[in-house]
Every structure is written in structure tokens, then in C-alpha cells.
Amino acid sequence: MLAMKPARITHLLLCALILVPCLSTQRVAAQKQTASDKPWHEVLSTEGRFRVLMPDTPNEVYVPINGQIVHSEFRAFVVKSPVAIYAVLVGDFPGASSDMETIRTAFDNGRDRAMSEGKLILVSEKDMSTANGPSREYVFDDGAFVIKTRVYYTKGRLYQTIFGAPDLNGMPTGMAQYYDGLATKFLNSFKIGG
């Protein structure tokens, strides 16, 4: 099996991170949770081999990635609510390296390239790797939105979960807790293996 070069993985991560602005073109407003909020339901993708809780049925979008190095397709499952944006991206790369250090380097390079355009500021970063594969959590700020994203790589497949909400700076404590609760519920419910 051919090992995927770090540059190729970096390109994939960069493409995934570039999708964030595309997903966040609709601005959401800070709101109070109301009694009429719908209950969340589990989204199960047998083809994508994952499960996650979402506040509504996601739209499924195919995003072609055609570059000098990569010709692939991401599947994006997206819910845009009046409160926040939720997305799961999945892309297959069967010839990719499973070397943890190579993937970590690719995560670093993807983060650096995404920030090099000056549109995103890195607020925090956390390694979440397990024995099942490397993963990383990033929190970015684009001036209007805070984007919490987690990237996972396992068995030739790249997954990315994205939660986007208004910037919490200056927001009342109760609203900040509300948005933190939404992000935690969504991001922590994501499971690989459908």
C-alpha cells in the first residue's frame, strides 16, 4: 500500500478547513432556547460509518476536491439552524499512511495553512488522539463566528465535525453556557463506526 505523503494530507485538511467559511455563509443570531425547540435525533450514516446527534435532519452535500495532488470527494452533512451551524465532513483516502506522526504533522500543516490567509485566528488546540487514530480539536475565531472543529483520521478516512456559532465575547453568561452546551452535545456525540 502506498503511503500518503504529508503534503497530500495537509492539502486534504486545508480543503476541509476551507469549507468552514462556505458552511457559515448564513449568519446566525444569538437567541434564547425556547420550549418549542425540537428534540435532537441521532443521524446514522452506514456509508460514512459514523453516528452523531443533530438538532434537525442534515442536508447531504458532495464537495469535490480537485487539486494538483488530490482528486477526491468529501460528503458533508450540514444543519444550518437559526442558532448555529453543525456539520460532519467525510472523505476516503484508502492509500493513506496510518503513521501517527505523519498524520500529526499533516494536522499541524493544515492548521498553519488555514491560518496563513489571515481570516482565522486560532483560539485553542487540543490533541485528542487515541489508539484508534490521531485526532485534533481546534477552536477558530473569524471575527464574527467561533468555529469548534474536530478532525479524525482512521483507516483511510478523514472525518471533521464543525460547530459554528456567534462569537461569545460580551455575551451574557447564560447565553455563553447555552452555546457551549450545544457544541458539547454535538461534538461529544460523534462516534466513528456507525
Buried (B, 14 or more C-beta within 10 A) or exposed (E): EEEBBBBBBBBBBBBBBBBBBEBBEEEBEBBEEEEEEEEBEEBEBEEBBBBBBBBEEBEEBEBEBEEEEBEBEBBBBBBBBEBBBBBBBBBBBEEBBBEEEBBBBBBBBBBEBBBEEEEBEEEEEEEEBEEEBBBBBBBBBBEEBBBBBBBBBBBBBBBBBBBBBBBBEEBEEEBBEBBEEBBEBBBEBBEBEE
